[in-house]
Amino acid sequence: MLAKVRTCAVVGLEGLIVEAEVDVSPGLPSFTIVGLADTAVQEARERVRAAIRNSGYEFPVRRLTVNLAPANLKKEGPAYDLPIAVGLLTASEQVPNNWADAVFLGELGLDGHVRHTTGVLPMVAIARDSGIRAAFVPMADAKEAALVSGIDIFPVSSLGELASVLRGEGAIDSFKGPIPEGKAAALFSGGVELAHVRGQEHAKRAVEVASAGGHNLLMVGLPGSGKTLLARTIPTMLPSLTPEESLEVTKIYSVSGLLPSDTPLIAKRPFRAPHYTISQAGLVGGGRLPHPGEVSLAHRGVLFLDELPEFGHSVLEVLRQPLEDKVVTISRAQGTLTFPANFMLVGAMNPCPCGYYGDKQKACTCSPSLVAKYQRRVSGPMMDRIDLFVEVPRVEYEKLMEPSPGEGSAGVRGRVETARERQRRRFQGTGIVCNAEMGPEQVWQWCQVEGPARNLLQLAMKQLNLSARAFHRVLKVSRTIADLAGADTIGVVHLAEALQYRPKSMG
């Protein structure tokens, strides 16, 4: 007998309907899975065999053939265990064949327990868009699947329970539980309170400007001056994700297998801080079957690269395209995939290998040629894509021993949210959410410079040798500073502050 059961696959970040065709026919006992199945799918034969027997049902000792269609799509992962098991029970006439309008997703344990599987959110979304009315998913993934409206979600704890329901001997209530408040914000709650950073007022201001406009930031300073601490305060200043952005980010983490079972929806902006030993594929994504990298995991959030010159030259250079296009395109023989990568880059570096070049209190032990070589590890085109450069000096004793802390993150967050709200209203209907995302058309439209500021801009263009890209970035930063001040046009004071954040000689 032939049975057909619907399930789903994930290609990039999008789901795709897959049909598991199960045929049970006379002949020597065998179990074959076809349809470009990877090792994890091929191993489903043993998991399904044990799960059916340990659930109290008979595993058919006949010639078994499973075809996962479309046959030209590479299938990977254990999410096909449950539909294959349902197909075998249906084809062997142990359960009725009346679930054509449902999809089945889940990995099986040998005892029949249904385990968590990655990518449930995009898979359920494509099922809903294809007109399917019900989805049977692992109990652990029910909250995530329930983020998709317009489809009934049935949480399944075991194969035996599901088989009883399909036979009409039991029932599973559809999942309608709300997402608990606080759970949505639990994933990225480890930011550092700004009040814990003593001194560094100029650097704090730069961090506020970068947060308000989504600008890329590079901090240069001595070891222990607070660069990493400042970077880790940024998540406490950024506004929460909008509902649309939350679903974007949650989909990426679902596909990557990094979404905790008790956090079905990510509402806090991601903060990713990979080590400098990371590979190109780890940073921008890749692999034989491409998966999202750190730049995509930082989508709508912050990518923090500490000890920036220690990253491999080729690793840093692959960031140039996503910094401009806000997406990563990965091409393989099987096709091309595009992952979102709209992130705020924050870097930190020392001025030289020993870290004390230019310090007045401790002599640098590096030769001039070594210092120059170290600083050239970050290429000119890469530096040209950074909006704000700020020096983080040594913190004096008096600052560290101040009895009262400085301004906290809450005050800065309020100003950042007000500035972001001005930008949201300005760019409504354009797909742009912050000043850093403006293109040339938006720069000329919204970055209007007052008369006296034009003279300053012309002088800076000549003396700082600004490229056209750097020129636009100065205007974008000026627009953000004006937004923080509540100004409609860019004045001299706004432009002057933006020019202070251009790179200077580290010597």
N, C-alpha and C positions, 0 to 999 in steps of 0.2 A: 504494500500500500504506500502511496505517496502523500506526504504532508508538507505544507508550506507554512513557515512561521516567520514573521517579520521581526527584524532587529535593526540596529543602526551601527554605522562606523563613523569615525572622525577623520576628516581630511583637513589638515591644518587646524583651523579653529571652527570649522563648519561640519555639521553632521551630514550623513548620507544614508538613505534607507538601504538596507541589505536584506535580502530574502534567503532564509535558510531552508533549502529544499531537502527533505529527508526521505529516502526511499528504503523500505524494508522488503526484500525479495528473497525467494528461495535460493539456496546455494550453500557453498561452504562458508562457515562463519568468518566474517571479516568486517572491518570497520575502517572506511576510507573517507577522508575529508579532502575535498578539492575546492578550488577557487582562490588560488594565490594566498594560502594560509601560512602564517609564520609559525615558528616553533611553538609559541604559547598556544596558538589555536590548534595545532596538531596534537599537543599534549592534552587537549580537552577530551580526547577519546578515553583516557584512563580516569580523568576526574568525573566525566559523565557516567561512565560504566559503574564506578563505585557509588556515586551519589544516587543513582536510580535504585541499585540494590539495597543500599542502606536506608532508603526512604520507604522500603516495603513494597517496591514494585519490581516487575520482572524485566530484566534486560534481555531484549530479543537476541537469541543466538542464531542469527541468520546473516545474510549478506546485507550490510548496512552501508549506504552511500549518502554522504552529506555534501551538498553543493552550496557554496556561499556566493550568491549572485548580487551584483555583476562580477563575473569571473575575472575581469581585467583590473579590478581594484585590489590592491594589497591589503589583506586583513591582518591585524595585529592585536595582541592583548587577549585576556581571558573573558571579555564581556560576552562572547558568543556561547559560553557554557550553557547558560539557562535556555536560550532559544533552541540549541541543539537537543538538550534533554527534553524540552516540551515537544519538539518535533518527533523524537523517537517514541515518546509515550503516545503521541497522536497516531503516528504511522503504524504502531503495533496495536492500535485500537484499545489502549488502556485509558485514554481520555478522549472526549469528543472533539471533533474538528470544527469548532464554532467561534474561533477567536481571530478572524481575519482582520478585524479593525483594531488590533492591539499590537504593541511592540513589547518585547521581552529583553531585558538587559540584566547582566549580572554574572559574576564568577561563582563557581560552585566549589564547596569543600567536599572532601570525600564522604562526609556524613550527610551531605545534602544541604548544608547551611549555605545561604546566599550571601556572598561577601561584596564589599564595596568595589566599585569599578570607576575608572577615571572617565571624564568627558561626558557625564550624564546630562549636564545642562544643554550643550549644543545638540546632543542626540535627541533629547526629548523635544527640543525646539523644532528640529526638522520633522519629527514625527507629527507634531501639531500642525506645522505648515503643510504637511502632505495629506491632511484630512483624517489622520488617525485619531481615534477618540479616547484611547486608554493606553497607559504605559505601566507595565509591571517592573518595578525597580527594586534594588536591595533596600532593606529597611534603613541602612545607614545613609542612603542617598536620597531619601524621600524629601527632606527639607530642600535640598538643592533642586530636585526635579520640580518641586511645587512652585519655584520661581517662574515657571512657564505657565501662563494662564491659558485657558481654553482647552485643556486636556485633563482627563481624570488620572490621578496618580495613585497606584495601588502598591503599598510597600510590602515586600515579600521577605520573610525571614528564612524560609526553607523550601526546598523542592517538594517535600511531602505536603506542606501546607498549600502550595500553589496547585499541585495536582488534585487535591481534595476540592479546591474551589472550582477548577475546570470540570471536575466530574459532577459538580452540583451538590457536593456533600458538605460544603462550608461556604463561608463568605469572608471577604477582606474589605474593610471599609476604606473608601478613598481617602487619601491624606489631604486634610484641609487645615492643618494646624498653622497658626501664624508664626512668623519668624520672631523669636523672643527679642525684646529690646535689649540692647547691650551686646548680644551675640554677634550682630552684624559688624560691630566695631572692635571685636576682640583681637583680630589678627595683627594689626599694626599699632599697638598701644604702648610701645616701649620707647617713645621719644624722650629726650632729655628736656627738662624744664629750663627755659632761657634764663631764669633768675639764678640758676646755679653757675652760670658763666660770669666770672668777675672780670671787669675791665672790657677791653676790646670793643668799645662803643662804635668805632668806625666799621669794624667787621660785622657787628650786629646789625647796623643800618644796611649794609650791603646784603646781608641775608634776608632782611625784611623786604628790600626792593626786589630781590630775586624771587622770593616767595609770592609777592604780589603780582608779578608779571609772568611767572613761569620761566624765568631767564636762566641760562647756564651760568655757573659761577665757579671760579677757580680761586682758592685760598693758598697763598704762599707765605711760609713763615718758619720759624725755628722749631725744633722738636719740643713738644710739650707746651706750645703756646696756646693750644685750645682749638686747633683747626677741626679735628675729628669731633670734639664736643659740640662745636658750633654747627657742624653738618647734621648732627643727630638731634638738634633742636628744630630743624626744619619741619618734620612731620607734625610737631605740636602747633605750628603756625598755619599750616595749609588748611583750607576749607575742606569739608567732607565731600565725597564724591556725589555727583548728582545721580538720580536713579538710572539714567541711561549709562553713565560712566561706570556705575557699580556693576551692571550686568556685563559690560565689556570686560572689566578686570576679572570678575568672577569666572567668566568663560575661559579666560587664559589660564587661571589657576586650576580650574576643573580639568582642562585638557592636560595640564602638566602634572596632575596628581598631587598638587600642593594645597588643596583646599581642605582644611580640617572639617571633620564630619559635624562638629558643633558650630561651625561658622558657615552657614549656607550662603550668605551674601556679604561681600566685602564692601564696607562703606568708608573705610579709612584709606587714604592714598598710600600706595606701596612705597616702601623704602628698601632698596636693594643695595648691598655693599659687598660685591664679590672680591675675593682675594686677587692680588696681582698675578698669581700663577694661572689664572683662568685661560682657557683656550679660546680661539675665535668662535668655534661652534658653541661653546658654553656662553659666550657673551652675546652674540647676535642670533644664535639658533642654528640648527643644522642637524647633521646625522644622516644616516642612510634613508630613514624616513623622518624628515625634518620635524623638529619640535621647537617650541619657543625657547629663546635664550633669555639672559638677564635683561636685555633692553626691552623685551616684550613683557617680562614679569614686572618691570618698572613702569609700564604703561600708565599714564595719568598720574604718575608719582615721581619719585626721586631715584636716580641712579648715582650712588656715591662711589667714586673711585679714589680710595686713599693711596698715598704714595704713587701718584700718577705716573712719574717717569719710570717706575719699576715695571709697569705693564709692558709687554712686548710691543715693539714698534708696529708690527703688522696687526696686532690686536687692537691698538688704538686707532689705526687708520681705517679699520672697518666700521668705526663709529661715524665716520664723516657722512656717509649716505643717510643713515637713519636720523642723524641730527638735522639734516636738511629736509628730508622727505617725510619724516615721522612714521615711516613704515620700513620693514625689512623684507626684501624679496630674495627668496632662496630657490635656486634652480637645480633640479636633479634630472636624471634621465627620464624618470616617470612623469615629470611635470614641474610646474613652478607654483610655489606657495608664497603668500604674502601675510606677514604677521604685523599687527600694529606695534608702534614703538614711539609713542608720543610721550617723552619723558623729560624731566628737568635734570640736566647733568650737573653734578657738583663734584669738583675735584679738589684734592689737597696735596701739596708737595712741599718739600724742603728746597731751599735755594741751591744746595750743593749736596754731594754725597755725605759729608760729615754733618751737614745741617746748619752750620754757623757762619756761612758766607755773609758778610756785611754786618755781623753782630758786633756791638761795641764792647761787650763784656767778655766774650770768649773768642779766641782767635780761631780762624778757619785753618784747617790742616790740608786743604785741597789745593792743588796747583791750578793756575788760571785755565790751562788747557782742559783739565779734568772738570772744572766748573762749567766751562763752555760746552763740553761734550755732554754733560749731565743735563743741562738746560735744553739742549737741542734734541733730546729724546722725544719731546713733544713737538711735533712738526708745526711749521707755520700755518698751513691750512687748517690743522686741528685747533690751534690757538685762535684762529680767525673766526671760529664758530662759537667761541665763548663770549658772553655778553659782559660779564663783570669780573674784573680782576681786583683782588684786595690783598694787601699785605697784613699779616697777623703778627705783630711784634711780641717781644717778651713781656710777660705780665709782671708789673712791679709789685713789690711786697705790700705797699700801702693799698693797692687795689685788692689784693687777695685777702687782706685783713679788714676790709670795710665791714662795719657791723650790720648794715642793712643791705639786703640783696637789691639788685637792679630791677628793671621792669620785667615782669613775667611774660610767659608765652601768651596768656589770655589777652593782654592789652594789644600786643602785636597782631595776634590773630584777628582781633576785631577790625583793625585798620586794613589788614590784608583782605578780609572778607568784603569790606566796604569797597575797596579798589576792584576786587574781582567782580562785584555786582555791577559796578560802572562798566566794566569791560563786557560783561554778559549782555547788558542792555545795548551797548554800542554795536556788538557783533551779532545781534540776534538775527537768525535766519541765514548766516553765512557759514556755519559749521566751525567757526573759530571761537575758542573759549577764553583765550588770554592774549596779551599783547605780544608775547614771544612767538606766536603762531602767525602773525601778520605777514602777508606777502607784499611785494612792491606796490600793488594797487591799494591795499589797505594803508600802507605807510603814507603814501601821498595823500590819501583821503583824510586820515585821522591824526596824523602827526604834524599838525599845523604849527609852525614856528613863528613866534612874534618877531617883529622887525629887529630890535636890538640883538636878539638871540641868533639871527641869521649871520651877523658879522662874526660872532664868536664861533659859529659852526664853520664858516669859511676859513677862519684862521686855524681852527683845530684840524680841519681837513688837510691843510698844507703842512703844519708843523708835526702832526702825528703820523703823516703818510697813510691815512686811512684808505683801505680798499672800499669798493662799493658795498661789499657785504658788511664790513665794519661800520661804514657810514649809516647803513640802515639799522644796524644793531644799536648804535648810539641813539638814534631817533626812537627806537622801541623802548629802550631803557628810560629815556627822557619822558616818553608818554606814560610809563608806569609811575615815575616819580611825580608827574603832574596829577595822575589819578590819586595817588596817596595824599596829595595836597588838596584835592578837590577842584583842580583847575581844568578849564575847558581847552586851553591852548598851552603850548610849551613855552615857558618863559626862560629868561637868562639863568635864573637860579636852578631850574630843573635841568637845563642843558649842561650847566657847569658841573653839577653833581654827577651827571652821567659820564662826563669826560674824565672825572677823577677816577672812574673805574676802568679806564683803559690801561693796558699793560705798560709798565715802566721797566727800565733796566733794573735787574735784580742786584746789581752791584751798587 
